[in-house]
Structure formats: structure tokens, C-alpha cells
Amino acid sequence: MKIKIKKNIENKRKTKLLGELGECLASEQLRKNGFKNVRNLNDTKKNYEFADLIAERGEKTFVISVKTRHKFERLGGLNARYNLGNNWKENSKYVAKVLHAIPAWIAVQVDGPKYSIYFGLVSLIEENNGIPMQPEALKYYECLAKDEKHGHSVNSIKPSYEVIVTGNLDDRYYAQ
């Protein structure tokens, strides 16, 4: 017996839509939480290294990477780390220098019809591969939104998978 999890061909489109939704929600919540001059960097340069948004609060300017993920992975476990991409430490330093800003991140956590948004500085992250999203880590981040409704169809942004089983159940004992 062999088990394979096959991605739906629509998943790439759903992932893109999820990312766009996250950037819109992040911009909206930044404004609601006292940030000014919130701008999408993709409007000036497509696929800016590390950064998606730039915003000001007080006397400080932040260059922000937005990472939008589903709270739970496809098999049901907590999505415990949001990857910031390859070379994120170097890229965040570079773009911060160019834009004279403090490198930061926003994690948009989508849970069915609801979302939560967390904000933090890149300097807070010690991990090499992303933002820890375990409940014990969340208390150290600034929560910009908690369990708010995003208003989109869950099926339009949730990837789907098909489980394909081949062979007999007894084959699992004899497989090499």
C-alpha cells in the first residue's frame, strides 16, 4: 500500500490570493493601530527583497515583510513557524539601509473565517528560518488584530489535497 497526498491544481491561485489578502489586512490593521503613511512597496517595485510594506509610527519608519499563513497545516497540526524566505536576514538589513527604516515583520494567521495579526521587529527573531508562532511565542509580539473576520470565502483561500491510496492494505507489511 502506498499513500500520496496530491495538491489540487487550484492551490497556487489560492496561495496567491491568501498572500494578497494578508497584505490588505496588514495595511488596514497598521492604520487602525496608529501607523501612518502605510504604503505597499510592490506599487513601486515588484517583489522587493524581503519587504512588502513601509509604515511610520511616531518618529520611526518600519520596512515590513508580511507573511500570511493558515493557522493549521494540511494534516491538522499547528503551523508553528512562518518562513521569511531565503537570505531574509541579509535582505532585511539591505532594504532597511536603502529605505532608512527598521526591519520588521507581520504574521497574518488565518483560522477559517477569522484572522489574527502579529507585529514584531526582525531583531526579535533568533531563529534562522522564520517567525515562531507557538502560543508561548505570541505573547512577545504586538497583537494588531485578534480573531477578526476577514470576509472571504474560506474555500477561496484554503488549499485542498486529495489522498491517493494504491495497493492493498496488507501490502504495508511487505513493502520494502
mmCIF file of the C-alpha atoms, coordinates in Angstrom:
data_MODEL
# 
_entry.id   MODEL 
# 
loop_
_atom_site.group_PDB 
_atom_site.id 
_atom_site.type_symbol 
_atom_site.label_atom_id 
_atom_site.label_alt_id 
_atom_site.label_comp_id 
_atom_site.label_asym_id 
_atom_site.label_entity_id 
_atom_site.label_seq_id 
_atom_site.pdbx_PDB_ins_code 
_atom_site.Cartn_x 
_atom_site.Cartn_y 
_atom_site.Cartn_z 
_atom_site.occupancy 
_atom_site.B_iso_or_equiv 
_atom_site.pdbx_formal_charge 
_atom_site.auth_seq_id 
_atom_site.auth_comp_id 
_atom_site.auth_asym_id 
_atom_site.auth_atom_id 
_atom_site.pdbx_PDB_model_num 
ATOM 1   C CA . MET A 1 1   ? 0.000   0.000  0.000  1.00 0.00 ? 1   MET A CA 1 
ATOM 2   C CA . LYS A 1 2   ? 1.213   3.498  -0.822 1.00 0.00 ? 2   LYS A CA 1 
ATOM 3   C CA . ILE A 1 3   ? -0.313  6.784  0.255  1.00 0.00 ? 3   ILE A CA 1 
ATOM 4   C CA . LYS A 1 4   ? 0.241   10.023 -1.632 1.00 0.00 ? 4   LYS A CA 1 
ATOM 5   C CA . ILE A 1 5   ? -1.158  13.476 -0.882 1.00 0.00 ? 5   ILE A CA 1 
ATOM 6   C CA . LYS A 1 6   ? -1.829  15.232 -4.175 1.00 0.00 ? 6   LYS A CA 1 
ATOM 7   C CA . LYS A 1 7   ? -2.200  19.015 -4.355 1.00 0.00 ? 7   LYS A CA 1 
ATOM 8   C CA . ASN A 1 8   ? -5.176  20.495 -6.165 1.00 0.00 ? 8   ASN A CA 1 
ATOM 9   C CA . ILE A 1 9   ? -4.141  22.467 -9.272 1.00 0.00 ? 9   ILE A CA 1 
ATOM 10  C CA . GLU A 1 10  ? -6.007  25.495 -7.871 1.00 0.00 ? 10  GLU A CA 1 
ATOM 11  C CA . ASN A 1 11  ? -3.723  25.710 -4.807 1.00 0.00 ? 11  ASN A CA 1 
ATOM 12  C CA . LYS A 1 12  ? -1.228  28.080 -6.437 1.00 0.00 ? 12  LYS A CA 1 
ATOM 13  C CA . ARG A 1 13  ? -4.013  30.580 -7.168 1.00 0.00 ? 13  ARG A CA 1 
ATOM 14  C CA . LYS A 1 14  ? -5.408  30.177 -3.636 1.00 0.00 ? 14  LYS A CA 1 
ATOM 15  C CA . THR A 1 15  ? -1.968  30.770 -2.101 1.00 0.00 ? 15  THR A CA 1 
ATOM 16  C CA . LYS A 1 16  ? -1.522  33.958 -4.152 1.00 0.00 ? 16  LYS A CA 1 
ATOM 17  C CA . LEU A 1 17  ? -4.968  35.171 -3.088 1.00 0.00 ? 17  LEU A CA 1 
ATOM 18  C CA . LEU A 1 18  ? -4.144  34.386 0.562  1.00 0.00 ? 18  LEU A CA 1 
ATOM 19  C CA . GLY A 1 19  ? -0.957  36.476 0.331  1.00 0.00 ? 19  GLY A CA 1 
ATOM 20  C CA . GLU A 1 20  ? -2.798  39.408 -1.266 1.00 0.00 ? 20  GLU A CA 1 
ATOM 21  C CA . LEU A 1 21  ? -5.497  39.201 1.400  1.00 0.00 ? 21  LEU A CA 1 
ATOM 22  C CA . GLY A 1 22  ? -2.813  39.226 4.122  1.00 0.00 ? 22  GLY A CA 1 
ATOM 23  C CA . GLU A 1 23  ? -1.150  42.354 2.738  1.00 0.00 ? 23  GLU A CA 1 
ATOM 24  C CA . CYS A 1 24  ? -4.508  44.172 2.578  1.00 0.00 ? 24  CYS A CA 1 
ATOM 25  C CA . LEU A 1 25  ? -5.431  43.134 6.120  1.00 0.00 ? 25  LEU A CA 1 
ATOM 26  C CA . ALA A 1 26  ? -1.963  44.094 7.367  1.00 0.00 ? 26  ALA A CA 1 
ATOM 27  C CA . SER A 1 27  ? -2.196  47.571 5.801  1.00 0.00 ? 27  SER A CA 1 
ATOM 28  C CA . GLU A 1 28  ? -5.645  48.097 7.286  1.00 0.00 ? 28  GLU A CA 1 
ATOM 29  C CA . GLN A 1 29  ? -4.599  46.969 10.772 1.00 0.00 ? 29  GLN A CA 1 
ATOM 30  C CA . LEU A 1 30  ? -1.421  49.050 10.715 1.00 0.00 ? 30  LEU A CA 1 
ATOM 31  C CA . ARG A 1 31  ? -3.556  52.153 10.114 1.00 0.00 ? 31  ARG A CA 1 
ATOM 32  C CA . LYS A 1 32  ? -6.028  51.143 12.854 1.00 0.00 ? 32  LYS A CA 1 
ATOM 33  C CA . ASN A 1 33  ? -3.095  50.698 15.265 1.00 0.00 ? 33  ASN A CA 1 
ATOM 34  C CA . GLY A 1 34  ? -1.579  54.152 14.806 1.00 0.00 ? 34  GLY A CA 1 
ATOM 35  C CA . PHE A 1 35  ? 0.802   53.659 11.881 1.00 0.00 ? 35  PHE A CA 1 
ATOM 36  C CA . LYS A 1 36  ? 0.879   56.456 9.307  1.00 0.00 ? 36  LYS A CA 1 
ATOM 37  C CA . ASN A 1 37  ? 1.943   56.667 5.658  1.00 0.00 ? 37  ASN A CA 1 
ATOM 38  C CA . VAL A 1 38  ? 1.393   52.940 5.121  1.00 0.00 ? 38  VAL A CA 1 
ATOM 39  C CA . ARG A 1 39  ? 2.494   52.088 1.584  1.00 0.00 ? 39  ARG A CA 1 
ATOM 40  C CA . ASN A 1 40  ? 2.738   48.873 -0.395 1.00 0.00 ? 40  ASN A CA 1 
ATOM 41  C CA . LEU A 1 41  ? 6.272   48.605 -1.790 1.00 0.00 ? 41  LEU A CA 1 
ATOM 42  C CA . ASN A 1 42  ? 5.029   46.392 -4.640 1.00 0.00 ? 42  ASN A CA 1 
ATOM 43  C CA . ASP A 1 43  ? 3.468   49.542 -6.085 1.00 0.00 ? 43  ASP A CA 1 
ATOM 44  C CA . THR A 1 44  ? 6.961   50.956 -6.711 1.00 0.00 ? 44  THR A CA 1 
ATOM 45  C CA . LYS A 1 45  ? 8.972   47.768 -7.360 1.00 0.00 ? 45  LYS A CA 1 
ATOM 46  C CA . LYS A 1 46  ? 7.644   44.271 -7.986 1.00 0.00 ? 46  LYS A CA 1 
ATOM 47  C CA . ASN A 1 47  ? 8.916   41.716 -5.443 1.00 0.00 ? 47  ASN A CA 1 
ATOM 48  C CA . TYR A 1 48  ? 11.018  43.957 -3.247 1.00 0.00 ? 48  TYR A CA 1 
ATOM 49  C CA . GLU A 1 49  ? 13.680  41.982 -1.398 1.00 0.00 ? 49  GLU A CA 1 
ATOM 50  C CA . PHE A 1 50  ? 12.207  40.958 1.972  1.00 0.00 ? 50  PHE A CA 1 
ATOM 51  C CA . ALA A 1 51  ? 9.751   43.846 2.237  1.00 0.00 ? 51  ALA A CA 1 
ATOM 52  C CA . ASP A 1 52  ? 6.093   44.307 1.330  1.00 0.00 ? 52  ASP A CA 1 
ATOM 53  C CA . LEU A 1 53  ? 5.080   47.427 3.251  1.00 0.00 ? 53  LEU A CA 1 
ATOM 54  C CA . ILE A 1 54  ? 6.616   50.562 4.688  1.00 0.00 ? 54  ILE A CA 1 
ATOM 55  C CA . ALA A 1 55  ? 4.939   52.475 7.526  1.00 0.00 ? 55  ALA A CA 1 
ATOM 56  C CA . GLU A 1 56  ? 5.684   55.078 10.163 1.00 0.00 ? 56  GLU A CA 1 
ATOM 57  C CA . ARG A 1 57  ? 4.783   55.215 13.841 1.00 0.00 ? 57  ARG A CA 1 
ATOM 58  C CA . GLY A 1 58  ? 5.987   58.090 15.930 1.00 0.00 ? 58  GLY A CA 1 
ATOM 59  C CA . GLU A 1 59  ? 9.419   59.090 14.720 1.00 0.00 ? 59  GLU A CA 1 
ATOM 60  C CA . LYS A 1 60  ? 10.253  55.635 13.377 1.00 0.00 ? 60  LYS A CA 1 
ATOM 61  C CA . THR A 1 61  ? 9.885   54.146 9.905  1.00 0.00 ? 61  THR A CA 1 
ATOM 62  C CA . PHE A 1 62  ? 9.470   50.402 9.507  1.00 0.00 ? 62  PHE A CA 1 
ATOM 63  C CA . VAL A 1 63  ? 10.037  48.263 6.435  1.00 0.00 ? 63  VAL A CA 1 
ATOM 64  C CA . ILE A 1 64  ? 7.779   45.239 6.873  1.00 0.00 ? 64  ILE A CA 1 
ATOM 65  C CA . SER A 1 65  ? 7.663   41.708 5.478  1.00 0.00 ? 65  SER A CA 1 
ATOM 66  C CA . VAL A 1 66  ? 4.115   40.313 5.566  1.00 0.00 ? 66  VAL A CA 1 
ATOM 67  C CA . LYS A 1 67  ? 3.736   36.554 5.965  1.00 0.00 ? 67  LYS A CA 1 
ATOM 68  C CA . THR A 1 68  ? 0.229   35.152 5.715  1.00 0.00 ? 68  THR A CA 1 
ATOM 69  C CA . ARG A 1 69  ? -0.360  31.528 6.619  1.00 0.00 ? 69  ARG A CA 1 
ATOM 70  C CA . HIS A 1 70  ? -3.153  29.257 7.723  1.00 0.00 ? 70  HIS A CA 1 
ATOM 71  C CA . LYS A 1 71  ? -3.004  28.635 11.466 1.00 0.00 ? 71  LYS A CA 1 
ATOM 72  C CA . PHE A 1 72  ? -3.140  24.878 10.921 1.00 0.00 ? 72  PHE A CA 1 
ATOM 73  C CA . GLU A 1 73  ? -1.207  22.792 8.402  1.00 0.00 ? 73  GLU A CA 1 
ATOM 74  C CA . ARG A 1 74  ? -2.891  20.457 5.937  1.00 0.00 ? 74  ARG A CA 1 
ATOM 75  C CA . LEU A 1 75  ? -2.762  17.483 8.323  1.00 0.00 ? 75  LEU A CA 1 
ATOM 76  C CA . GLY A 1 76  ? -4.201  19.493 11.210 1.00 0.00 ? 76  GLY A CA 1 
ATOM 77  C CA . GLY A 1 77  ? -1.157  20.410 13.308 1.00 0.00 ? 77  GLY A CA 1 
ATOM 78  C CA . LEU A 1 78  ? -0.288  23.978 14.256 1.00 0.00 ? 78  LEU A CA 1 
ATOM 79  C CA . ASN A 1 79  ? 1.674   25.867 11.605 1.00 0.00 ? 79  ASN A CA 1 
ATOM 80  C CA . ALA A 1 80  ? 4.379   26.676 14.138 1.00 0.00 ? 80  ALA A CA 1 
ATOM 81  C CA . ARG A 1 81  ? 6.825   28.738 12.050 1.00 0.00 ? 81  ARG A CA 1 
ATOM 82  C CA . TYR A 1 82  ? 6.293   31.249 9.238  1.00 0.00 ? 82  TYR A CA 1 
ATOM 83  C CA . ASN A 1 83  ? 9.226   31.164 6.843  1.00 0.00 ? 83  ASN A CA 1 
ATOM 84  C CA . LEU A 1 84  ? 10.682  34.582 5.992  1.00 0.00 ? 84  LEU A CA 1 
ATOM 85  C CA . GLY A 1 85  ? 12.348  33.372 2.788  1.00 0.00 ? 85  GLY A CA 1 
ATOM 86  C CA . ASN A 1 86  ? 15.896  32.724 1.676  1.00 0.00 ? 86  ASN A CA 1 
ATOM 87  C CA . ASN A 1 87  ? 18.573  35.093 2.967  1.00 0.00 ? 87  ASN A CA 1 
ATOM 88  C CA . TRP A 1 88  ? 15.977  37.036 4.956  1.00 0.00 ? 88  TRP A CA 1 
ATOM 89  C CA . LYS A 1 89  ? 18.472  38.368 7.483  1.00 0.00 ? 89  LYS A CA 1 
ATOM 90  C CA . GLU A 1 90  ? 20.746  39.842 4.820  1.00 0.00 ? 90  GLU A CA 1 
ATOM 91  C CA . ASN A 1 91  ? 17.815  41.062 2.692  1.00 0.00 ? 91  ASN A CA 1 
ATOM 92  C CA . SER A 1 92  ? 16.130  42.749 5.654  1.00 0.00 ? 92  SER A CA 1 
ATOM 93  C CA . LYS A 1 93  ? 19.357  44.584 6.540  1.00 0.00 ? 93  LYS A CA 1 
ATOM 94  C CA . TYR A 1 94  ? 19.856  45.663 2.944  1.00 0.00 ? 94  TYR A CA 1 
ATOM 95  C CA . VAL A 1 95  ? 16.341  47.011 2.381  1.00 0.00 ? 95  VAL A CA 1 
ATOM 96  C CA . ALA A 1 96  ? 16.344  48.692 5.805  1.00 0.00 ? 96  ALA A CA 1 
ATOM 97  C CA . LYS A 1 97  ? 19.549  50.508 4.873  1.00 0.00 ? 97  LYS A CA 1 
ATOM 98  C CA . VAL A 1 98  ? 18.250  51.557 1.448  1.00 0.00 ? 98  VAL A CA 1 
ATOM 99  C CA . LEU A 1 99  ? 14.914  52.782 2.826  1.00 0.00 ? 99  LEU A CA 1 
ATOM 100 C CA . HIS A 1 100 ? 16.331  54.170 6.107  1.00 0.00 ? 100 HIS A CA 1 
ATOM 101 C CA . ALA A 1 101 ? 13.925  52.053 8.124  1.00 0.00 ? 101 ALA A CA 1 
ATOM 102 C CA . ILE A 1 102 ? 13.796  49.463 10.889 1.00 0.00 ? 102 ILE A CA 1 
ATOM 103 C CA . PRO A 1 103 ? 13.233  45.922 9.554  1.00 0.00 ? 103 PRO A CA 1 
ATOM 104 C CA . ALA A 1 104 ? 10.052  44.353 10.906 1.00 0.00 ? 104 ALA A CA 1 
ATOM 105 C CA . TRP A 1 105 ? 7.540   41.632 10.077 1.00 0.00 ? 105 TRP A CA 1 
ATOM 106 C CA . ILE A 1 106 ? 3.841   40.991 10.265 1.00 0.00 ? 106 ILE A CA 1 
ATOM 107 C CA . ALA A 1 107 ? 2.428   37.495 10.638 1.00 0.00 ? 107 ALA A CA 1 
ATOM 108 C CA . VAL A 1 108 ? -1.161  37.142 9.474  1.00 0.00 ? 108 VAL A CA 1 
ATOM 109 C CA . GLN A 1 109 ? -2.596  33.970 10.972 1.00 0.00 ? 109 GLN A CA 1 
ATOM 110 C CA . VAL A 1 110 ? -5.740  32.789 9.160  1.00 0.00 ? 110 VAL A CA 1 
ATOM 111 C CA . ASP A 1 111 ? -8.011  30.376 11.011 1.00 0.00 ? 111 ASP A CA 1 
ATOM 112 C CA . GLY A 1 112 ? -11.022 29.580 8.832  1.00 0.00 ? 112 GLY A CA 1 
ATOM 113 C CA . PRO A 1 113 ? -13.153 32.744 8.560  1.00 0.00 ? 113 PRO A CA 1 
ATOM 114 C CA . LYS A 1 114 ? -11.059 34.623 11.140 1.00 0.00 ? 114 LYS A CA 1 
ATOM 115 C CA . TYR A 1 115 ? -7.590  36.108 11.279 1.00 0.00 ? 115 TYR A CA 1 
ATOM 116 C CA . SER A 1 116 ? -5.121  37.465 13.815 1.00 0.00 ? 116 SER A CA 1 
ATOM 117 C CA . ILE A 1 117 ? -2.171  39.753 13.087 1.00 0.00 ? 117 ILE A CA 1 
ATOM 118 C CA . TYR A 1 118 ? 1.108   39.989 14.986 1.00 0.00 ? 118 TYR A CA 1 
ATOM 119 C CA . PHE A 1 119 ? 3.859   42.584 14.543 1.00 0.00 ? 119 PHE A CA 1 
ATOM 120 C CA . GLY A 1 120 ? 7.494   42.361 15.582 1.00 0.00 ? 120 GLY A CA 1 
ATOM 121 C CA . LEU A 1 121 ? 10.988  43.532 14.783 1.00 0.00 ? 121 LEU A CA 1 
ATOM 122 C CA . VAL A 1 122 ? 13.394  41.349 12.858 1.00 0.00 ? 122 VAL A CA 1 
ATOM 123 C CA . SER A 1 123 ? 15.863  41.788 15.720 1.00 0.00 ? 123 SER A CA 1 
ATOM 124 C CA . LEU A 1 124 ? 13.427  39.827 17.922 1.00 0.00 ? 124 LEU A CA 1 
ATOM 125 C CA . ILE A 1 125 ? 13.822  36.676 15.813 1.00 0.00 ? 125 ILE A CA 1 
ATOM 126 C CA . GLU A 1 126 ? 16.712  34.399 16.761 1.00 0.00 ? 126 GLU A CA 1 
ATOM 127 C CA . GLU A 1 127 ? 15.549  31.512 14.590 1.00 0.00 ? 127 GLU A CA 1 
ATOM 128 C CA . ASN A 1 128 ? 17.285  31.009 11.275 1.00 0.00 ? 128 ASN A CA 1 
ATOM 129 C CA . ASN A 1 129 ? 14.202  30.044 9.366  1.00 0.00 ? 129 ASN A CA 1 
ATOM 130 C CA . GLY A 1 130 ? 11.333  32.259 10.404 1.00 0.00 ? 130 GLY A CA 1 
ATOM 131 C CA . ILE A 1 131 ? 8.824   33.568 12.885 1.00 0.00 ? 131 ILE A CA 1 
ATOM 132 C CA . PRO A 1 132 ? 7.908   31.178 15.718 1.00 0.00 ? 132 PRO A CA 1 
ATOM 133 C CA . MET A 1 133 ? 4.111   31.030 16.004 1.00 0.00 ? 133 MET A CA 1 
ATOM 134 C CA . GLN A 1 134 ? 3.650   28.738 19.005 1.00 0.00 ? 134 GLN A CA 1 
ATOM 135 C CA . PRO A 1 135 ? 1.278   30.147 21.653 1.00 0.00 ? 135 PRO A CA 1 
ATOM 136 C CA . GLU A 1 136 ? 4.173   30.784 24.049 1.00 0.00 ? 136 GLU A CA 1 
ATOM 137 C CA . ALA A 1 137 ? 5.919   32.961 21.420 1.00 0.00 ? 137 ALA A CA 1 
ATOM 138 C CA . LEU A 1 138 ? 2.838   35.040 20.539 1.00 0.00 ? 138 LEU A CA 1 
ATOM 139 C CA . LYS A 1 139 ? 2.822   36.829 23.889 1.00 0.00 ? 139 LYS A CA 1 
ATOM 140 C CA . TYR A 1 140 ? 6.083   38.605 22.937 1.00 0.00 ? 140 TYR A CA 1 
ATOM 141 C CA . TYR A 1 141 ? 4.638   40.088 19.740 1.00 0.00 ? 141 TYR A CA 1 
ATOM 142 C CA . GLU A 1 142 ? 2.399   43.118 19.365 1.00 0.00 ? 142 GLU A CA 1 
ATOM 143 C CA . CYS A 1 143 ? -1.084  41.872 18.510 1.00 0.00 ? 143 CYS A CA 1 
ATOM 144 C CA . LEU A 1 144 ? -2.687  44.202 15.952 1.00 0.00 ? 144 LEU A CA 1 
ATOM 145 C CA . ALA A 1 145 ? -5.850  42.104 15.483 1.00 0.00 ? 145 ALA A CA 1 
ATOM 146 C CA . LYS A 1 146 ? -7.263  39.049 17.231 1.00 0.00 ? 146 LYS A CA 1 
ATOM 147 C CA . ASP A 1 147 ? -9.869  36.661 15.806 1.00 0.00 ? 147 ASP A CA 1 
ATOM 148 C CA . GLU A 1 148 ? -11.425 39.191 13.441 1.00 0.00 ? 148 GLU A CA 1 
ATOM 149 C CA . LYS A 1 149 ? -13.474 38.144 10.406 1.00 0.00 ? 149 LYS A CA 1 
ATOM 150 C CA . HIS A 1 150 ? -11.751 38.576 7.042  1.00 0.00 ? 150 HIS A CA 1 
ATOM 151 C CA . GLY A 1 151 ? -14.959 38.334 4.964  1.00 0.00 ? 151 GLY A CA 1 
ATOM 152 C CA . HIS A 1 152 ? -13.614 35.991 2.263  1.00 0.00 ? 152 HIS A CA 1 
ATOM 153 C CA . SER A 1 153 ? -14.844 32.536 1.388  1.00 0.00 ? 153 SER A CA 1 
ATOM 154 C CA . VAL A 1 154 ? -12.683 30.042 3.279  1.00 0.00 ? 154 VAL A CA 1 
ATOM 155 C CA . ASN A 1 155 ? -12.671 27.724 0.232  1.00 0.00 ? 155 ASN A CA 1 
ATOM 156 C CA . SER A 1 156 ? -11.216 30.503 -1.955 1.00 0.00 ? 156 SER A CA 1 
ATOM 157 C CA . ILE A 1 157 ? -8.032  30.743 0.165  1.00 0.00 ? 157 ILE A CA 1 
ATOM 158 C CA . LYS A 1 158 ? -7.663  27.248 1.678  1.00 0.00 ? 158 LYS A CA 1 
ATOM 159 C CA . PRO A 1 159 ? -5.576  24.754 -0.309 1.00 0.00 ? 159 PRO A CA 1 
ATOM 160 C CA . SER A 1 160 ? -7.148  21.367 -0.889 1.00 0.00 ? 160 SER A CA 1 
ATOM 161 C CA . TYR A 1 161 ? -5.495  17.981 -1.164 1.00 0.00 ? 161 TYR A CA 1 
ATOM 162 C CA . GLU A 1 162 ? -6.522  14.552 -2.309 1.00 0.00 ? 162 GLU A CA 1 
ATOM 163 C CA . VAL A 1 163 ? -5.315  11.418 -0.552 1.00 0.00 ? 163 VAL A CA 1 
ATOM 164 C CA . ILE A 1 164 ? -4.499  8.691  -3.079 1.00 0.00 ? 164 ILE A CA 1 
ATOM 165 C CA . VAL A 1 165 ? -4.079  5.136  -1.807 1.00 0.00 ? 165 VAL A CA 1 
ATOM 166 C CA . THR A 1 166 ? -2.753  2.427  -4.108 1.00 0.00 ? 166 THR A CA 1 
ATOM 167 C CA . GLY A 1 167 ? -2.302  -1.293 -3.453 1.00 0.00 ? 167 GLY A CA 1 
ATOM 168 C CA . ASN A 1 168 ? -3.803  -3.484 -0.752 1.00 0.00 ? 168 ASN A CA 1 
ATOM 169 C CA . LEU A 1 169 ? -3.891  -2.755 2.938  1.00 0.00 ? 169 LEU A CA 1 
ATOM 170 C CA . ASP A 1 170 ? -1.811  -5.898 3.523  1.00 0.00 ? 170 ASP A CA 1 
ATOM 171 C CA . ASP A 1 171 ? 0.966   -4.514 1.274  1.00 0.00 ? 171 ASP A CA 1 
ATOM 172 C CA . ARG A 1 172 ? 2.089   -2.204 4.094  1.00 0.00 ? 172 ARG A CA 1 
ATOM 173 C CA . TYR A 1 173 ? 3.615   -5.189 5.934  1.00 0.00 ? 173 TYR A CA 1 
ATOM 174 C CA . TYR A 1 174 ? 5.546   -6.404 2.929  1.00 0.00 ? 174 TYR A CA 1 
ATOM 175 C CA . ALA A 1 175 ? 6.710   -3.116 1.425  1.00 0.00 ? 175 ALA A CA 1 
ATOM 176 C CA . GLN A 1 176 ? 10.428  -2.603 1.203  1.00 0.00 ? 176 GLN A CA 1 
# 
